[in-house]
Amino acid sequence: MQQPDLTAHPVRLSERLRGETAEAHHQLDSQTALAVLMQPELTELAYGRSLFCLYHAWAPAESAIEQLLEEQAAHPAVASLSCYYFPRRQALEVDLAELAWPLPHVSPFEVRPCDGSLVSPEAALAGQLYVIAGGQLGSVLIERRVSAANPNLPLRFFQARPADLGQRWAGFRACLDSQFASIEAQARVIESANRTFCHFIERLNEASRSALSNG
C-alpha cells in the first residue's frame, strides 16, 4: 500500500499514533490474559493469573519510565511530559498479594531498539506514556466488566487512575501534537510506542506459561 505524503498533508502525531499502532494495540487486547477480563464470568484463579501475567509487563514498563524521568530530569521536553505519568505498579502488587499470588522476578524493559539505533529521550518517553496512559482509559471498562463478573475481586489496579483522566488524556495528546511536529520526530515516537506494545505482548505470552504452572 502506498504511504500518504505527510509532507504535503501534515498529520498530528496523536492521529498518527492511533493509526500506526492500531495493529499492535489489537494484538495486545487479544492476549488471553486481557481478553479473559472481559468475560461475563471470572473466577478468582483466572483473575489472579491475569494480574500475574500483567505484572510481568507492567512493572518493567513503569520502571523504564521512572528511570528515564530520573536520568533526564533536566531535559525540558522530558519535564513537560512527566506530569502525564501516573504510577500504578503498587496497586497491582497489593491486588496480587490479596489474591495470594507471588510477585515474579521481571527483567528490565529495553528502551533502546534492538538494532542499537538512538531514540531521543523525549521520543522514548512519549511512546511509552502513550501505551501506559492509554491503558488507564481501558481500565475504566475493565473495572466495570470485572466488577460485574465477580464483585469479590480486588480492583485497586484498575481503579488506580487520575480523577481528571479525560482531561489529562486530552492534555497529553495536545502536548504530543505541539512537541513533535516534524515527520522524523513523530516517527521516533511511533517506534517507541510500537516497541512498548510489543514488550507487553511478549511478556504476557512468556508469563502465561509461568502462571499456568503456578496456578
Secondary structure, 3 states (H helix, E strand, C coil): CCCCCCCCCCCCHHHHHHHHCHHHHHHHHCCHHHHHHHCCCCCHHHHHHHHHHHHHHHHHHHHHHHHHHHHCCCCHHHHHHHCCCCCCHHHHHHHHHHCCCCCCCCCCCCCCCCCCCCCCHHHHHHHHHHHHHHHHHHHHHHHHHHHHHCCCCCCHHHHCCCCCHHHHHHHHHHHHHHHCCCHHHHHHHHHHHHHHHHHHHHHHHHHHHHHHHHC
